[in-house]
């Protein structure tokens, strides 16, 4: 008579991550970094309309189990663009790897504008 062990074998199956989940993780993580004011529009004309992996300020490409991210940012005045960019890269890579377990191939930062706020006047 065979006894069942207390530790069951792992379930078989797959997990699918929708591109929108990756877009949201990247966008919200980037916006949480001090110095990032908002996301900029992703450049591109008609091609942009037909691509599903684009959201406000974020473009992703998924290949196998890795992801490449382009982030289009507007930074606050008097911030160090290099430091903010590196922090965004680090935080977004960590968030994607921790939350969905995907390897990050690259994260490219595009600084599209600087927000000088309301002009005193």
Buried (B, 14 or more C-beta within 10 A) or exposed (E): EEEEEEEEEEEEEEEEBEBEEBBBBBBEBBBEBEBBBBBBEBEEEEEEEEEEBBBEBBBBBBEEEEBBBBBBBBBBEEBEEEEBBBBBBEBBBEBBEEBBEBEBBEBEBBBBEBEEEEEEE
